Amino acid sequence: MCEANAYFVKEGKEELILEAVDKVESEGDHIKIENIFGEQKMVHGRIRSMSLVNHRIVIAE
């Protein structure tokens, strides 16, 4: 499976936003993420890094 956990970095600290993310969409200055259960979150920021092998998406302010 290729789901990833999404984290938000603020002031050097990572906070888990959503687990089992399978969709990432850019909407202006926001990132919309959705997991395999249909749960969605909208985050103000930009993608800092993605590692699908390590199942991690990092979003920064």
N, CA, C and O atoms as CSV, one atom per row, in Angstrom:
chain,resi,resn,atom,element,x,y,z
A,1,MET,N,N,0.841,-1.176,0.000
A,1,MET,CA,C,0.000,0.000,0.000
A,1,MET,C,C,0.882,1.234,0.000
A,1,MET,O,O,1.992,1.218,0.533
A,2,CYS,N,N,0.384,2.297,-0.598
A,2,CYS,CA,C,1.183,3.518,-0.739
A,2,CYS,C,C,0.623,4.686,0.044
A,2,CYS,O,O,0.916,5.834,-0.292
A,3,GLU,N,N,-0.160,4.445,1.060
A,3,GLU,CA,C,-0.652,5.551,1.863
A,3,GLU,C,C,0.505,6.141,2.658
A,3,GLU,O,O,1.496,5.470,2.946
A,4,ALA,N,N,0.351,7.417,3.004
A,4,ALA,CA,C,1.388,8.104,3.775
A,4,ALA,C,C,0.744,8.884,4.908
A,4,ALA,O,O,-0.438,9.222,4.845
A,5,ASN,N,N,1.505,9.162,5.919
A,5,ASN,CA,C,1.055,10.045,6.986
A,5,ASN,C,C,1.493,11.453,6.642
A,5,ASN,O,O,2.605,11.660,6.155
A,6,ALA,N,N,0.621,12.428,6.892
A,6,ALA,CA,C,0.926,13.829,6.602
A,6,ALA,C,C,1.236,14.558,7.910
A,6,ALA,O,O,0.520,14.432,8.903
A,7,TYR,N,N,2.316,15.315,7.873
A,7,TYR,CA,C,2.777,16.073,9.035
A,7,TYR,C,C,2.863,17.546,8.682
A,7,TYR,O,O,3.148,17.896,7.537
A,8,PHE,N,N,2.619,18.415,9.663
A,8,PHE,CA,C,2.767,19.852,9.497
A,8,PHE,C,C,3.938,20.302,10.358
A,8,PHE,O,O,4.007,19.979,11.544
A,9,VAL,N,N,4.854,21.048,9.757
A,9,VAL,CA,C,6.025,21.540,10.489
A,9,VAL,C,C,5.816,23.001,10.823
A,9,VAL,O,O,5.570,23.826,9.943
A,10,LYS,N,N,5.916,23.313,12.112
A,10,LYS,CA,C,5.807,24.691,12.578
A,10,LYS,C,C,6.844,24.886,13.668
A,10,LYS,O,O,6.892,24.135,14.643
A,11,GLU,N,N,7.669,25.899,13.492
A,11,GLU,CA,C,8.725,26.214,14.454
A,11,GLU,C,C,9.614,25.003,14.716
A,11,GLU,O,O,10.044,24.778,15.847
A,12,GLY,N,N,9.888,24.226,13.670
A,12,GLY,CA,C,10.791,23.090,13.771
A,12,GLY,C,C,10.198,21.823,14.363
A,12,GLY,O,O,10.898,20.820,14.493
A,13,LYS,N,N,8.917,21.850,14.724
A,13,LYS,CA,C,8.278,20.673,15.311
A,13,LYS,C,C,7.243,20.094,14.349
A,13,LYS,O,O,6.470,20.829,13.734
A,14,GLU,N,N,7.240,18.783,14.232
A,14,GLU,CA,C,6.280,18.091,13.368
A,14,GLU,C,C,5.048,17.674,14.159
A,14,GLU,O,O,5.139,17.172,15.279
A,15,GLU,N,N,3.888,17.899,13.538
A,15,GLU,CA,C,2.620,17.494,14.140
A,15,GLU,C,C,1.871,16.649,13.112
A,15,GLU,O,O,1.715,17.059,11.962
A,16,LEU,N,N,1.415,15.485,13.523
A,16,LEU,CA,C,0.654,14.615,12.627
A,16,LEU,C,C,-0.678,15.281,12.288
A,16,LEU,O,O,-1.428,15.684,13.177
A,17,ILE,N,N,-0.961,15.389,10.989
A,17,ILE,CA,C,-2.227,15.980,10.538
A,17,ILE,C,C,-3.244,14.897,10.223
A,17,ILE,O,O,-4.387,14.950,10.676
A,18,LEU,N,N,-2.808,13.898,9.429
A,18,LEU,CA,C,-3.732,12.877,8.960
A,18,LEU,C,C,-2.962,11.613,8.599
A,18,LEU,O,O,-1.887,11.680,8.003
A,19,GLU,N,N,-3.511,10.475,8.958
A,19,GLU,CA,C,-2.897,9.183,8.639
A,19,GLU,C,C,-3.547,8.592,7.397
A,19,GLU,O,O,-4.665,8.962,7.037
A,20,ALA,N,N,-2.851,7.684,6.751
A,20,ALA,CA,C,-3.344,6.917,5.597
A,20,ALA,C,C,-3.797,7.813,4.443
A,20,ALA,O,O,-4.821,7.553,3.812
A,21,VAL,N,N,-3.030,8.861,4.177
A,21,VAL,CA,C,-3.349,9.795,3.098
A,21,VAL,C,C,-3.103,9.120,1.750
A,21,VAL,O,O,-2.068,8.492,1.528
A,22,ASP,N,N,-4.090,9.268,0.852
A,22,ASP,CA,C,-3.906,8.736,-0.497
A,22,ASP,C,C,-4.131,9.785,-1.576
A,22,ASP,O,O,-3.883,9.513,-2.751
A,23,LYS,N,N,-4.598,10.988,-1.207
A,23,LYS,CA,C,-4.785,12.071,-2.177
A,23,LYS,C,C,-4.197,13.362,-1.618
A,23,LYS,O,O,-4.406,13.705,-0.454
A,24,VAL,N,N,-3.455,14.073,-2.475
A,24,VAL,CA,C,-2.900,15.378,-2.130
A,24,VAL,C,C,-3.188,16.302,-3.309
A,24,VAL,O,O,-2.826,15.998,-4.445
A,25,GLU,N,N,-3.843,17.434,-3.034
A,25,GLU,CA,C,-4.167,18.385,-4.086
A,25,GLU,C,C,-3.767,19.784,-3.663
A,25,GLU,O,O,-3.959,20.172,-2.511
A,26,SER,N,N,-3.213,20.535,-4.592
A,26,SER,CA,C,-2.851,21.920,-4.346
A,26,SER,C,C,-4.033,22.799,-4.723
A,26,SER,O,O,-4.570,22.694,-5.826
A,27,GLU,N,N,-4.434,23.666,-3.802
A,27,GLU,CA,C,-5.534,24.596,-4.066
A,27,GLU,C,C,-5.082,25.988,-3.636
A,27,GLU,O,O,-5.342,26.413,-2.510
A,28,GLY,N,N,-4.401,26.696,-4.542
A,28,GLY,CA,C,-3.867,28.015,-4.215
A,28,GLY,C,C,-2.747,27.887,-3.206
A,28,GLY,O,O,-1.771,27.175,-3.445
A,29,ASP,N,N,-2.876,28.573,-2.076
A,29,ASP,CA,C,-1.849,28.482,-1.032
A,29,ASP,C,C,-2.230,27.468,0.050
A,29,ASP,O,O,-1.705,27.503,1.163
A,30,HIS,N,N,-3.150,26.566,-0.297
A,30,HIS,CA,C,-3.576,25.511,0.615
A,30,HIS,C,C,-3.286,24.148,-0.007
A,30,HIS,O,O,-3.202,24.007,-1.227
A,31,ILE,N,N,-3.136,23.163,0.851
A,31,ILE,CA,C,-2.981,21.777,0.435
A,31,ILE,C,C,-4.174,21.001,0.982
A,31,ILE,O,O,-4.441,21.023,2.184
A,32,LYS,N,N,-4.880,20.324,0.102
A,32,LYS,CA,C,-6.009,19.482,0.509
A,32,LYS,C,C,-5.510,18.046,0.542
A,32,LYS,O,O,-4.962,17.545,-0.440
A,33,ILE,N,N,-5.707,17.388,1.685
A,33,ILE,CA,C,-5.302,15.993,1.813
A,33,ILE,C,C,-6.527,15.163,2.187
A,33,ILE,O,O,-7.415,15.620,2.906
A,34,GLU,N,N,-6.549,13.937,1.684
A,34,GLU,CA,C,-7.668,13.029,1.957
A,34,GLU,C,C,-7.113,11.638,2.193
A,34,GLU,O,O,-6.205,11.188,1.493
A,35,ASN,N,N,-7.674,10.959,3.194
A,35,ASN,CA,C,-7.185,9.604,3.469
A,35,ASN,C,C,-8.119,8.550,2.880
A,35,ASN,O,O,-9.148,8.870,2.284
A,36,ILE,N,N,-7.739,7.297,3.061
A,36,ILE,CA,C,-8.485,6.187,2.459
A,36,ILE,C,C,-9.877,6.009,3.067
A,36,ILE,O,O,-10.697,5.265,2.530
A,37,PHE,N,N,-10.146,6.687,4.182
A,37,PHE,CA,C,-11.445,6.592,4.851
A,37,PHE,C,C,-12.363,7.751,4.460
A,37,PHE,O,O,-13.489,7.841,4.948
A,38,GLY,N,N,-11.877,8.652,3.567
A,38,GLY,CA,C,-12.678,9.784,3.121
A,38,GLY,C,C,-12.539,11.021,3.978
A,38,GLY,O,O,-13.144,12.047,3.669
A,39,GLU,N,N,-11.760,10.959,5.046
A,39,GLU,CA,C,-11.545,12.133,5.891
A,39,GLU,C,C,-10.663,13.125,5.137
A,39,GLU,O,O,-9.655,12.740,4.543
A,40,GLN,N,N,-11.049,14.413,5.163
A,40,GLN,CA,C,-10.312,15.442,4.443
A,40,GLN,C,C,-9.852,16.543,5.387
A,40,GLN,O,O,-10.503,16.840,6.389
A,41,LYS,N,N,-8.708,17.145,5.042
A,41,LYS,CA,C,-8.216,18.306,5.780
A,41,LYS,C,C,-7.645,19.287,4.772
A,41,LYS,O,O,-7.090,18.892,3.747
A,42,MET,N,N,-7.788,20.580,5.079
A,42,MET,CA,C,-7.225,21.640,4.265
A,42,MET,C,C,-6.181,22.335,5.131
A,42,MET,O,O,-6.475,22.769,6.245
A,43,VAL,N,N,-4.967,22.437,4.615
A,43,VAL,CA,C,-3.851,22.994,5.380
A,43,VAL,C,C,-3.253,24.170,4.617
A,43,VAL,O,O,-2.982,24.062,3.421
A,44,HIS,N,N,-3.047,25.284,5.299
A,44,HIS,CA,C,-2.383,26.435,4.687
A,44,HIS,C,C,-0.883,26.179,4.700
A,44,HIS,O,O,-0.286,26.042,5.768
A,45,GLY,N,N,-0.274,26.114,3.530
A,45,GLY,CA,C,1.163,25.867,3.466
A,45,GLY,C,C,1.575,25.305,2.127
A,45,GLY,O,O,0.845,25.399,1.140
A,46,ARG,N,N,2.763,24.717,2.108
A,46,ARG,CA,C,3.311,24.129,0.889
A,46,ARG,C,C,3.944,22.792,1.241
A,46,ARG,O,O,4.312,22.552,2.391
A,47,ILE,N,N,4.066,21.937,0.255
A,47,ILE,CA,C,4.706,20.644,0.490
A,47,ILE,C,C,6.204,20.871,0.625
A,47,ILE,O,O,6.848,21.408,-0.276
A,48,ARG,N,N,6.737,20.464,1.737
A,48,ARG,CA,C,8.171,20.583,1.991
A,48,ARG,C,C,8.907,19.357,1.463
A,48,ARG,O,O,9.973,19.474,0.860
A,49,SER,N,N,8.324,18.174,1.698
A,49,SER,CA,C,8.926,16.946,1.184
A,49,SER,C,C,7.881,15.833,1.160
A,49,SER,O,O,6.897,15.847,1.899
A,50,MET,N,N,8.142,14.868,0.274
A,50,MET,CA,C,7.319,13.668,0.200
A,50,MET,C,C,8.256,12.485,0.025
A,50,MET,O,O,9.160,12.513,-0.810
A,51,SER,N,N,8.037,11.459,0.809
A,51,SER,CA,C,8.781,10.225,0.662
A,51,SER,C,C,7.775,9.087,0.710
A,51,SER,O,O,7.356,8.659,1.785
A,52,LEU,N,N,7.398,8.607,-0.449
A,52,LEU,CA,C,6.399,7.546,-0.491
A,52,LEU,C,C,6.960,6.214,-0.026
A,52,LEU,O,O,6.214,5.356,0.446
A,53,VAL,N,N,8.262,6.035,-0.155
A,53,VAL,CA,C,8.901,4.818,0.360
A,53,VAL,C,C,8.811,4.801,1.882
A,53,VAL,O,O,8.601,3.750,2.487
A,54,ASN,N,N,8.973,5.985,2.501
A,54,ASN,CA,C,8.900,6.085,3.968
A,54,ASN,C,C,7.505,6.470,4.451
A,54,ASN,O,O,7.292,6.627,5.653
A,55,HIS,N,N,6.549,6.625,3.529
A,55,HIS,CA,C,5.152,6.920,3.862
A,55,HIS,C,C,5.005,8.230,4.619
A,55,HIS,O,O,4.285,8.296,5.615
A,56,ARG,N,N,5.694,9.291,4.142
A,56,ARG,CA,C,5.669,10.586,4.834
A,56,ARG,C,C,5.439,11.728,3.847
A,56,ARG,O,O,6.048,11.787,2.779
A,57,ILE,N,N,4.539,12.636,4.240
A,57,ILE,CA,C,4.342,13.893,3.527
A,57,ILE,C,C,4.530,14.991,4.568
A,57,ILE,O,O,3.879,14.980,5.613
A,58,VAL,N,N,5.411,15.928,4.284
A,58,VAL,CA,C,5.684,17.010,5.233
A,58,VAL,C,C,5.248,18.324,4.594
A,58,VAL,O,O,5.684,18.674,3.497
A,59,ILE,N,N,4.383,19.041,5.297
A,59,ILE,CA,C,3.853,20.324,4.836
A,59,ILE,C,C,4.366,21.397,5.792
A,59,ILE,O,O,4.330,21.228,7.010
A,60,ALA,N,N,4.851,22.518,5.211
A,60,ALA,CA,C,5.392,23.615,6.014
A,60,ALA,C,C,4.548,24.868,5.777
A,60,ALA,O,O,3.819,24.966,4.790
A,61,GLU,N,N,4.662,25.825,6.704
A,61,GLU,CA,C,3.946,27.097,6.573
A,61,GLU,C,C,4.377,27.832,5.334
A,61,GLU,O,O,3.880,28.924,5.060
